[in-house]
Amino acid sequence: MFRRFFRLLLKVMLFAAAAIVLFVVPPTIYYCYSYYESLENEVVTRFSGRRWDIPSQIYSDSLVVYPGINLQDTGFFQRLARLNYRPKATPAQVSGRGEYCYEPNKGRMLLFLHAFGYPYHQFDGQLVDVRLNSEQQVEELRDGVTHKPIDTFELEPEPISGIYQGTWEQRRLVRLSQIPPALIDAILAAEDHRFYEHHGLDPIRIAKAAWINIHSGHVVQGGSTLTQQLMKNFFLTQKRDWHRKMKEALMAYIAERRYSKDEILENYINDIYLGQRGQEGIYGVWEASEYYFSKVPRDLTIGEMATIAGMIRSPNRYNPLRHPDAARKRRDEVLVLMFADGYISRAALAQAMAEPIAARETFTENNDAPYFVDYVKHELAERYPPEVLTGEGLRIFTTLDIHTQKLAVNAVQSNLTKLENQHPRLRRKEASDRLEAALVAIEPQSGKIRAMVGGRDYRSSQFNRVVQSHRQPGSIFKPVTYLAALDETLSGEGHFLPTTVIDDEPFTWYYGGMSWSPANYKNRYFGAVTLQFALAESLNSATSRLAHEVGLHRIREMARKLGFGELPPYPSIVLGGIEVTPMQVARAYAILANGGLEVPPYAVTAVVDRDGRVIEGHEIKAEQVLPAQLAYEMDYMLQQVIKHGTGHEAIKAGFNRPAAGKTGTTNDEKDAWFAGFTPDLLAVVWTGFDKKEELDLTGAQAALPIWTTFMIDAEAGRPPTDFPTPPGIGIWRAQPSPDETVESEGGAADTTAKSPDLPESDPND
């Protein structure tokens, strides 16, 4: 009986074993093989494809420093702080890139410029000796090594923003060969000193870590190899369980089998997380080196390298900017490990441990220029797909001047607040209903957009009024009529000069069975006046009468040349009865400021890929759309607007440079404008309500103060220049009869047509 039962049990066991061999083992083996193969595919795909989504970085323009420029007024020292330059007590201490010593009592600054990858060349840094006068104006520049005179130097561009999707992981990809061996040694000593000996897993490290943790009673040291850490970062979550650890270990083995140690290490130094800069995550040793120490890796000291390596374990706890004591203690631990592994000598160990934690000073001021950044993003989106902008690590160089931008923001915000305080009726409770303004500043000769403020507060409204708001220009359109008249004379077909007399009396224009009767501000009329006076005082009736004589077709053609497009054939256009954007106005006035030469405004100078290749560069295009003599004479007439006319409040406020401009107010007083320029900088300001409520203020009252505040500060650092005189300008200098002449500041004759009570300035436009 027992034998029969035993034989039966044996048969069942043999059958079960056979079933396992036939039905369980093969699927299990197949599953394990498939699982291994899927993991291998993951590893290979990640290593061979795009490993990281790297945001595009947007940069400002560089600052060119030359003899004559004022460093204080151009915000030079604030720029140094934002760019993480480190001040030193004496010139002798300036020994590395990113260091400077300023001695105001000696009128000297020694500056070691950062290395920087410009679009068309790699700059390796330069020692510059700057000599200044007591007003902080540059008098002389010399090479700090050869002591030979130099004409200029560039302070590198500043980061403005990034283009990213999801989280902002800022990193710069580098080759292993670009990282100093001592930094690699520090990382290996801190994280995996047997890296070149194991095959992805290190049993000795695991056992040692387990022993230390058991005796400590809590987790003090991890047993993961550098390869395991990379696999966790590449593919896995931070969740700690046996399944994740098994997968991590298997992937590490696969990576070590498929790729060389140097390939794995190169990925690791580009991947590691090393802290946070605002909303940006700092990834990779290059970004960490620049952020924490304002240096490229090759310029780091041994102590600084050990500090970065020590941060890998816990970037926030060992952040040298926030926790210098903890960072120093962890640095010293890494230095001891480097000595124990034979990477540094005892003398180097002592020297490195004696180093203070000399991380850069934190600088909280940001470079936000949100309306400009949106403008750049919109422009780039027309040429690049989203995945390229958010993942390919492009470097986008722009025309923005950070200091000028900050001045523009301040001018808009402070003057709007002042207007609301002076005129309480302008205040609104809802942020979306508040009084608004827009400002755009352009270099006429280059077309560079130097500042752009699309509204008083980007957080309240992202609507960019510089390019999206279409409003009536009012009187700032009037120069188009005067240009058409003067152009007719220049071509030999007309008789209009700035000194030509025209009647400023009530006037009716009949056209197409209809009539139009423009009126002057407050119905004030001056009788016989010169064209120059009519423009300076922004007289509607005289301007309309001139337009009628010149012909609407000529005025529409002139408007087309200035970029206003094809306008309707209605007389009201001559007083700004159309809708335009501030950018359109700026583009038109820039032609006048640039001697009739049109250089279209632009924001992006170059786009560079992650390997430093320029994939897009801006080619400046210039077209002579107006004769230089015509533009010069209009500039002269517009100078009288500021000297004697509706823009005279700018001079009263302290703006004393050669400048030309025009106020603008619409008939319904819903829009206030000022467009003005020096030979170097043009700015257009619009003020009003988005809902087109009545301001009951003129351009001189609501827009000119913003322009004046901005231009006084923006031009302060540059030497003053005058408008260049083109050849052949004598055609405009015909002299009227003596009893009709009053000597003007510019040397030309102003005919006032026997109107002795004409005011020097009427700010009501």
C-alpha positions in Angstrom: 0.0 0.0 0.0 2.8 2.4 1.0 4.9 1.5 -2.0 1.9 2.0 -4.3 1.3 5.5 -2.7 5.0 6.4 -3.0 5.1 5.3 -6.7 2.0 7.4 -7.3 3.5 10.5 -5.5 6.7 10.0 -7.5 4.8 10.0 -10.7 2.9 13.1 -9.7 6.1 14.9 -8.8 7.8 13.8 -12.1 4.7 15.0 -14.0 4.7 18.3 -12.2 8.5 18.7 -12.8 7.9 17.9 -16.5 5.0 20.4 -16.6 7.2 23.1 -15.1 10.0 22.4 -17.5 7.6 22.3 -20.5 5.2 25.1 -19.6 6.7 27.4 -16.9 10.4 27.6 -17.5 10.3 28.5 -21.3 7.8 31.4 -20.8 9.8 32.6 -17.8 13.0 32.4 -19.7 11.3 34.1 -22.6 9.9 36.8 -20.3 13.3 37.5 -18.7 14.9 37.7 -22.1 12.2 40.0 -23.5 12.4 42.1 -20.4 16.2 42.3 -20.7 15.9 43.1 -24.4 13.3 45.9 -23.8 15.6 47.5 -21.2 18.5 47.2 -23.6 16.5 49.0 -26.3 15.6 51.7 -23.8 19.3 52.3 -22.9 20.5 52.2 -26.5 17.7 54.6 -27.6 18.5 57.1 -24.9 22.3 57.0 -25.6 22.0 57.2 -29.3 19.1 59.8 -29.5 18.5 63.2 -28.0 19.3 62.6 -24.4 18.0 65.9 -23.0 15.5 68.6 -23.9 17.7 71.7 -23.6 15.8 75.0 -23.6 16.8 77.8 -26.0 18.6 80.7 -24.2 17.8 84.3 -25.1 20.6 86.8 -24.6 20.7 90.6 -24.6 23.1 92.6 -26.8 26.7 93.1 -25.6 27.8 96.5 -24.3 30.6 98.1 -26.4 32.8 100.3 -24.2 34.8 103.1 -25.8 36.6 106.3 -24.8 33.9 108.9 -24.1 31.3 106.5 -22.7 30.2 107.1 -19.0 30.3 103.8 -17.1 28.0 105.0 -14.3 25.3 106.4 -16.6 25.3 103.2 -18.8 24.7 101.0 -15.8 28.1 99.4 -16.3 28.7 98.3 -12.6 25.2 96.9 -12.3 25.9 94.9 -15.5 29.1 93.5 -13.8 27.1 92.4 -10.9 24.4 90.7 -13.0 27.2 89.0 -15.0 28.7 87.7 -11.8 32.0 89.6 -12.0 33.9 89.4 -8.7 35.4 92.6 -7.2 38.9 92.5 -5.8 40.6 94.8 -3.3 43.8 95.5 -5.3 44.8 95.2 -9.0 47.3 92.5 -8.0 44.5 90.2 -7.0 42.9 90.4 -10.4 44.3 87.1 -11.8 41.4 85.2 -13.3 38.5 85.7 -15.7 35.5 87.4 -14.2 37.5 89.5 -11.7 38.0 93.3 -11.5 39.4 96.0 -9.3 37.9 99.5 -9.4 39.9 102.3 -7.8 37.8 105.5 -8.2 40.4 107.7 -6.4 43.0 106.7 -8.9 40.6 106.8 -11.9 41.4 103.2 -12.9 39.7 99.9 -13.3 41.4 96.6 -14.1 39.0 94.1 -15.6 39.5 90.5 -16.6 36.7 89.7 -19.1 34.9 86.4 -19.1 35.4 84.0 -21.9 32.3 84.0 -24.1 31.1 82.2 -27.2 29.9 85.0 -29.5 28.0 84.1 -32.6 30.9 84.4 -35.0 33.9 83.9 -32.7 35.0 82.4 -29.4 36.3 85.0 -27.1 38.8 83.6 -24.5 38.8 86.6 -22.1 41.0 89.6 -21.9 42.6 91.8 -19.3 41.6 95.4 -19.8 43.0 98.5 -18.2 40.4 101.3 -18.1 41.3 104.9 -17.3 38.5 107.2 -16.2 38.0 110.8 -15.2 36.2 111.9 -12.0 32.8 111.7 -13.7 33.4 108.0 -14.5 33.8 108.7 -18.2 36.3 106.5 -20.0 39.3 108.4 -21.2 41.6 105.6 -22.3 41.6 101.9 -22.8 44.7 99.6 -22.8 45.4 96.0 -23.0 46.2 94.9 -19.5 49.0 92.6 -20.5 50.8 94.4 -23.4 49.6 97.9 -22.2 49.0 98.9 -25.9 46.0 101.2 -26.5 42.8 99.6 -27.7 39.8 101.2 -29.3 36.9 99.3 -27.6 36.0 96.2 -25.7 32.8 94.3 -25.3 31.1 93.3 -22.0 29.3 90.1 -22.9 25.6 89.7 -23.4 23.3 88.9 -20.4 20.9 86.1 -20.3 17.3 87.3 -20.5 15.0 84.3 -20.6 14.6 80.8 -21.9 12.2 79.0 -24.2 11.2 75.7 -22.6 8.4 73.3 -22.1 7.6 71.9 -18.7 10.5 72.4 -16.2 13.4 74.6 -17.1 16.5 72.4 -17.1 19.4 74.7 -18.0 22.5 72.9 -19.0 25.4 73.2 -21.5 26.6 70.0 -23.1 30.3 69.5 -22.9 32.8 66.9 -24.0 34.7 65.0 -21.3 37.9 66.5 -22.8 36.6 70.0 -22.0 36.5 69.3 -18.2 39.7 69.5 -16.2 40.9 66.0 -15.0 41.0 67.3 -11.4 37.2 68.0 -11.5 36.6 64.4 -12.8 38.9 63.1 -10.0 36.8 65.0 -7.4 33.6 63.6 -8.8 34.9 60.0 -8.8 36.3 60.4 -5.3 33.0 61.7 -4.0 30.6 59.4 -5.8 32.4 56.3 -7.2 36.1 55.9 -6.7 36.1 52.4 -8.2 34.3 53.6 -11.3 36.9 52.2 -13.7 37.1 48.9 -12.0 33.5 47.7 -11.7 30.9 46.7 -14.4 28.0 48.8 -13.4 27.6 47.3 -9.9 30.1 47.5 -7.1 29.6 44.7 -4.5 32.4 46.1 -2.3 30.8 49.6 -2.3 27.4 48.0 -1.6 28.7 46.0 1.3 30.7 48.9 2.8 27.6 51.2 2.5 25.4 48.6 4.2 27.9 48.2 7.1 28.2 51.9 7.6 24.4 52.4 7.5 23.8 49.5 10.0 26.2 50.8 12.5 24.9 54.4 12.1 21.3 53.3 12.5 20.1 55.3 9.4 21.1 55.7 5.8 24.4 57.6 5.7 26.0 56.4 2.5 24.5 54.9 -0.7 25.9 52.0 -2.6 24.9 53.1 -6.1 27.6 53.4 -8.6 27.9 56.4 -10.9 26.4 54.3 -13.7 23.4 53.4 -11.5 22.9 57.1 -10.7 22.9 57.9 -14.4 20.3 55.2 -15.2 18.1 56.4 -12.4 18.2 59.9 -13.7 17.7 58.8 -17.3 14.8 56.4 -16.8 13.6 56.0 -13.3 11.8 57.8 -10.5 13.1 58.8 -7.1 10.9 56.1 -5.5 13.0 53.7 -3.4 11.9 50.0 -3.7 13.5 46.7 -4.6 11.9 46.7 -8.1 13.4 50.1 -9.0 16.8 49.1 -7.6 16.8 45.8 -9.6 15.8 47.6 -12.8 18.5 50.3 -12.1 21.2 47.6 -11.6 20.2 45.7 -14.7 20.3 48.9 -16.8 23.6 49.8 -15.4 25.0 46.4 -16.4 23.6 46.9 -19.9 25.1 50.4 -20.2 28.5 49.2 -19.1 28.3 46.3 -21.6 27.3 48.5 -24.5 29.3 51.7 -23.9 32.7 52.8 -22.8 33.5 54.2 -19.3 34.3 57.6 -20.8 30.9 57.7 -22.7 29.1 57.0 -19.5 31.1 59.5 -17.5 30.5 62.2 -20.2 26.8 61.7 -19.9 27.0 61.8 -16.1 28.8 65.2 -15.9 26.2 66.7 -18.2 23.2 65.1 -16.5 23.7 65.6 -12.7 21.4 68.0 -10.9 23.3 70.7 -9.0 20.7 73.1 -7.6 18.3 75.8 -8.6 18.5 79.3 -10.0 15.0 80.7 -9.6 12.8 78.7 -11.9 15.9 77.2 -13.7 17.3 73.9 -12.7 21.1 73.8 -12.8 22.3 70.6 -14.6 25.8 69.5 -15.4 29.2 70.7 -14.1 29.5 73.5 -16.6 26.4 75.3 -15.6 27.2 74.7 -11.9 30.7 76.2 -12.4 29.4 79.3 -14.0 26.5 79.8 -11.6 28.2 79.2 -8.3 31.7 80.5 -9.0 31.3 82.7 -12.2 34.0 80.6 -13.9 34.3 78.0 -16.6 35.4 74.6 -15.3 39.1 75.1 -16.4 39.4 78.1 -14.1 38.2 76.5 -10.9 40.5 75.9 -8.0 40.8 72.4 -6.5 38.7 73.5 -3.6 35.9 74.8 -5.9 36.0 71.5 -7.9 35.6 69.6 -4.6 32.7 71.9 -3.6 30.8 71.1 -6.8 31.6 67.4 -6.5 30.4 67.5 -2.9 27.0 69.0 -3.9 26.0 66.0 -6.0 24.8 64.1 -2.9 22.5 66.9 -1.8 22.6 70.1 -4.0 20.4 72.2 -1.7 22.0 71.2 1.6 25.5 71.9 0.3 24.7 75.0 -1.8 27.7 77.3 -1.2 25.6 80.4 -1.7 23.0 79.5 0.9 24.9 77.2 3.3 28.6 78.0 3.1 29.5 76.2 6.4 27.8 72.9 5.3 29.4 73.3 1.8 32.8 73.8 3.4 32.5 70.7 5.6 31.4 68.6 2.6 34.1 70.0 0.4 36.8 69.0 3.0 35.3 65.5 3.1 35.7 65.3 -0.7 39.3 66.7 -0.5 40.2 64.0 2.0 38.8 61.3 -0.3 40.8 62.8 -3.2 44.0 62.6 -1.1 43.2 59.0 0.0 42.7 58.0 -3.6 46.0 59.6 -4.6 44.4 62.3 -6.8 46.1 65.2 -4.9 49.2 65.6 -2.7 49.2 66.5 0.9 50.4 70.0 0.1 47.5 70.4 -2.4 45.1 69.1 0.2 46.2 71.6 2.8 46.1 74.5 0.3 42.6 73.5 -0.9 41.2 73.1 2.6 42.6 76.6 3.5 40.5 78.2 0.7 37.5 80.2 1.8 34.2 79.4 0.2 34.4 82.2 -2.4 31.1 81.6 -4.2 29.8 84.6 -6.1 27.6 87.1 -4.4 23.9 86.4 -5.0 22.3 89.1 -7.2 18.5 89.2 -7.0 17.8 91.7 -9.8 16.4 89.9 -12.8 16.6 90.7 -16.5 12.9 90.4 -17.3 11.8 92.0 -20.5 8.7 90.0 -21.0 7.1 92.0 -23.8 10.3 91.9 -25.8 10.8 88.2 -25.1 7.3 87.4 -26.4 8.1 89.5 -29.5 11.2 87.4 -30.1 9.4 84.1 -29.4 6.6 85.1 -31.9 9.2 86.0 -34.5 11.2 82.7 -34.0 8.0 80.6 -34.0 7.5 81.5 -37.6 10.8 79.9 -38.5 11.4 77.1 -36.1 9.1 74.3 -34.9 8.3 74.2 -31.1 10.4 71.1 -30.4 13.5 72.8 -31.8 13.0 75.9 -29.7 12.3 74.0 -26.5 14.7 71.1 -26.9 17.7 71.8 -29.1 19.6 74.3 -26.9 19.7 77.2 -29.3 21.4 80.4 -28.2 19.4 83.4 -29.4 21.2 86.7 -29.5 19.1 89.8 -29.5 19.4 93.6 -29.8 18.0 94.4 -26.3 20.0 96.6 -24.0 19.2 95.5 -20.5 20.0 98.9 -18.9 18.0 100.8 -21.5 15.1 98.4 -21.0 15.1 99.0 -17.2 15.1 102.7 -17.8 12.1 102.4 -20.2 10.1 100.3 -17.6 10.8 102.9 -14.9 9.9 105.8 -17.2 6.5 104.2 -18.1 5.6 103.0 -14.6 6.7 106.1 -12.7 5.1 108.6 -15.0 1.8 106.7 -15.2 1.6 106.7 -11.5 2.4 110.4 -11.5 -0.4 111.1 -14.0 -2.9 109.2 -11.9 -1.9 111.2 -8.8 -2.1 114.5 -10.7 -5.4 113.6 -12.3 -7.4 111.3 -10.0 -10.1 110.9 -12.7 -7.7 108.7 -14.6 -7.6 106.1 -11.8 -9.3 102.8 -12.2 -10.0 100.0 -9.7 -9.6 97.0 -12.0 -6.1 96.3 -13.2 -7.4 95.5 -16.7 -9.0 99.0 -16.9 -6.0 101.1 -15.8 -4.2 103.8 -17.7 -1.7 102.2 -20.1 1.4 103.2 -22.0 3.8 101.7 -24.5 7.4 102.6 -25.3 9.7 101.3 -28.0 13.3 102.5 -28.5 15.4 101.9 -31.6 18.8 102.8 -32.9 18.0 104.4 -36.2 21.3 103.6 -37.9 21.3 99.9 -37.1 17.6 99.2 -36.6 18.3 97.5 -33.3 15.3 97.5 -30.9 17.0 98.6 -27.6 13.9 98.6 -25.4 10.3 97.5 -25.6 7.6 98.1 -22.9 4.2 96.9 -24.1 2.3 98.0 -21.0 2.7 99.0 -17.4 2.5 95.5 -15.9 3.0 92.3 -17.8 1.5 90.2 -15.0 -1.8 92.1 -15.4 -1.8 92.1 -19.2 0.3 90.3 -21.8 -1.1 92.5 -24.6 1.9 94.1 -26.3 0.7 97.5 -27.2 3.9 98.3 -29.2 3.0 95.9 -31.9 -0.6 94.8 -31.2 -2.5 98.0 -30.4 -3.8 99.9 -33.4 -4.6 103.5 -32.4 -5.0 106.8 -34.2 -1.7 108.7 -34.4 -3.1 112.2 -34.4 -0.6 114.9 -34.9 2.4 112.8 -35.0 1.3 111.9 -38.6 1.5 115.6 -39.6 5.2 115.5 -40.7 4.1 113.3 -43.6 2.2 116.3 -45.1 5.2 118.6 -44.6 7.5 116.0 -46.1 5.3 115.8 -49.2 5.4 119.5 -49.6 9.1 119.9 -49.2 9.7 116.9 -51.5 7.7 118.6 -54.2 10.1 121.6 -53.9 13.2 119.4 -54.0 12.0 117.7 -57.2 11.5 121.2 -58.8 7.8 121.0 -59.0 6.8 123.1 -56.0 7.6 126.2 -54.0 7.3 125.1 -50.4 10.0 126.0 -47.9 10.1 125.9 -44.1 9.8 129.7 -44.3 6.8 129.6 -46.7 3.8 131.4 -45.3 0.4 129.8 -45.1 -2.9 130.9 -43.7 -4.0 129.4 -40.4 -7.7 130.2 -40.5 -10.9 128.1 -40.5 -10.8 126.0 -43.6 -13.2 123.6 -45.4 -12.0 120.8 -47.7 -14.6 119.7 -50.3 -14.2 116.3 -51.8 -16.5 113.8 -53.5 -19.7 115.7 -52.8 -18.7 116.0 -49.1 -16.8 118.5 -46.9 -14.4 118.3 -44.0 -13.7 121.3 -41.7 -10.8 120.7 -39.3 -10.4 122.9 -36.3 -7.4 124.0 -34.2 -7.0 123.1 -30.6 -9.4 125.3 -28.5 -10.3 127.1 -31.8 -7.1 129.2 -31.6 -6.0 130.5 -35.0 -2.9 132.5 -35.8 -3.4 133.9 -39.3 -0.4 133.9 -41.6 2.3 131.6 -40.3 5.3 129.8 -41.7 5.3 126.1 -42.3 7.9 125.7 -39.7 5.7 127.4 -37.1 2.6 125.5 -38.1 4.4 122.2 -37.5 6.0 123.3 -34.3 2.7 124.5 -32.9 0.8 121.6 -34.5 -1.8 123.7 -36.2 -4.6 121.6 -37.7 -6.0 124.2 -40.0 -2.7 125.3 -41.5 -1.6 121.7 -42.0 -4.9 120.8 -43.7 -4.7 123.8 -46.0 -1.1 122.8 -46.9 -2.2 119.2 -47.6 -5.0 120.5 -49.9 -2.4 122.5 -51.9 0.1 119.6 -52.1 -2.5 117.1 -53.1 -3.8 114.0 -51.2 -2.1 111.7 -53.7 1.4 113.0 -52.8 0.7 112.7 -49.1 -0.5 109.1 -49.5 2.6 108.3 -51.6 4.9 109.8 -48.9 3.0 107.7 -46.2 3.6 104.6 -48.3 7.4 105.3 -48.4 7.4 105.7 -44.7 5.8 102.3 -44.1 2.2 103.3 -43.4 0.9 101.2 -46.3 -1.9 102.2 -48.7 -4.1 104.7 -47.0 -7.7 105.6 -47.9 -8.2 108.8 -50.0 -9.8 110.8 -47.2 -8.6 114.2 -46.2 -8.7 113.3 -42.5 -5.7 111.1 -42.9 -3.5 114.2 -42.9 -4.3 114.8 -39.2 -3.8 111.1 -38.3 -7.3 109.8 -39.1 -6.0 106.2 -39.5 -4.9 103.5 -37.1 -1.3 102.5 -36.6 0.9 100.7 -34.0 3.7 102.4 -32.1 6.1 100.2 -34.0 4.9 101.5 -37.3 5.4 105.1 -36.0 8.9 104.2 -34.8 9.8 102.7 -38.2 8.7 105.9 -40.0 10.4 108.3 -37.6 13.6 106.2 -37.7 13.9 107.0 -41.5 13.9 110.7 -40.6 16.5 110.1 -37.8 18.7 108.2 -40.2 19.0 110.7 -43.0 16.2 109.2 -45.1 17.8 105.8 -45.0 15.4 103.0 -43.9 16.9 100.2 -41.8 14.0 98.0 -40.7 13.8 97.5 -36.9 14.8 94.0 -35.8 15.2 92.0 -32.5 17.2 88.9 -33.3 20.9 89.3 -34.4 21.8 85.6 -34.5 20.7 82.1 -33.7 23.5 79.6 -32.7 23.1 75.9 -32.3 24.5 73.9 -29.3 27.7 73.2 -31.2 28.4 76.9 -31.8 27.3 77.0 -35.5 25.5 80.1 -36.6 22.3 78.8 -38.2 20.7 82.3 -38.7 22.3 85.7 -38.8 20.7 89.1 -39.4 21.7 90.9 -42.5 21.1 94.6 -42.2 19.2 95.9 -45.2 19.2 99.7 -46.0 17.2 101.6 -48.6 17.3 105.3 -49.3 13.6 106.0 -49.3 13.9 109.8 -48.8 16.6 112.2 -50.1 19.1 113.0 -47.3 18.4 116.8 -47.8 14.7 116.2 -47.3 15.2 114.2 -44.1 17.6 116.8 -42.7 15.2 119.6 -43.3 12.4 117.8 -41.6 14.7 117.0 -38.7 15.4 120.7 -38.4 11.7 121.5 -38.4 11.1 118.8 -35.8 13.9 120.2 -33.7 11.9 123.4 -33.5 9.0 121.4 -32.0 11.2 120.7 -29.0 13.0 124.1 -28.9 10.0 126.3 -29.3 6.9 124.3 -29.9 4.6 121.7 -28.3 7.6 119.6 -27.2 9.3 122.4 -25.3 8.5 120.8 -21.9 11.3 118.3 -22.6 13.9 121.1 -22.4 12.2 122.6 -19.3 12.5 119.1 -17.7 16.3 119.0 -18.3 16.7 117.3 -21.7 19.3 119.5 -23.4 20.7 117.4 -26.3 20.1 118.0 -30.0 16.7 116.3 -30.5 13.7 116.3 -32.9 10.2 115.1 -32.2 6.5 115.6 -32.5 3.6 115.5 -30.1 0.3 113.8 -31.1 -3.2 114.0 -29.7 -6.3 112.7 -31.4 -9.4 114.9 -31.8 -11.3 112.8 -29.3 -8.4 113.0 -26.8 -8.3 109.2 -26.4 -4.7 108.8 -27.6 -1.6 110.8 -26.5 1.7 110.4 -28.4 5.3 111.6 -28.6 7.8 110.4 -31.1 11.3 111.9 -30.8 14.9 111.2 -31.5 18.5 112.2 -31.2 21.1 111.2 -33.8 21.7 108.0 -31.8 18.3 106.9 -30.3 14.7 107.1 -31.2 11.8 106.5 -28.8 8.0 106.5 -29.4 5.6 106.7 -26.6 1.8 106.1 -26.6 -0.5 106.7 -23.6 -4.2 105.9 -23.3 -6.9 103.4 -22.2 -7.3 100.0 -23.9 -11.0 100.6 -23.9 -10.5 104.0 -25.7 -11.8 106.1 -22.9 -11.2 109.8 -23.1 -7.9 111.1 -21.5 -8.6 114.8 -21.7 -4.9 115.2 -21.9 -2.6 116.1 -24.8 0.5 114.3 -26.1 2.6 117.0 -24.4 0.9 116.2 -21.1 0.6 112.4 -21.1 3.3 111.0 -23.4 6.1 113.6 -23.5 7.0 113.3 -19.8 7.5 109.5 -20.3 9.7 110.2 -23.3 11.7 112.9 -21.5 12.3 110.8 -18.4 13.5 107.9 -20.5 15.7 109.8 -22.9 17.5 111.9 -20.2 18.6 108.6 -18.6 19.1 106.5 -21.7 21.4 109.1 -23.4 23.3 110.2 -20.3 26.2 107.8 -20.8 26.9 108.8 -24.4 28.7 111.8 -25.6 26.3 114.3 -27.3 26.2 114.4 -31.1 24.6 116.7 -33.5 22.6 115.9 -36.6 25.0 115.6 -39.6 24.5 118.1 -42.4 24.2 116.5 -45.9 25.5 118.3 -49.0 23.1 120.4 -51.0 21.1 121.7 -48.1 21.3 125.3 -49.3 18.0 124.9 -51.3 16.1 125.3 -48.1 17.8 128.5 -47.0 15.9 131.0 -49.1 15.5 134.2 -47.0 12.2 136.0 -46.6 11.8 139.7 -46.5 13.5 141.3 -43.4 10.2 142.5 -41.8 9.0 138.9 -41.7 12.0 137.4 -40.1 13.0 136.4 -36.6 16.4 134.9 -36.1 16.2 131.2 -35.0 18.7 129.2 -33.0 19.5 126.9 -35.9 20.7 129.7 -38.1 17.7 129.5 -40.5 15.1 132.2 -40.9 11.7 131.8 -39.3 8.9 133.8 -40.8 6.2 134.8 -38.2 4.3 136.9 -40.7 4.0 139.9 -38.3 2.3 138.0 -35.5 4.1 139.4 -32.5 1.9 137.8 -29.8 2.7 134.2 -30.9 3.7 132.1 -27.9 7.0 130.4 -27.8 5.4 127.1 -26.8 1.9 125.8 -26.6 1.9 122.4 -24.8 -1.6 121.5 -25.9 -0.9 118.8 -28.4 
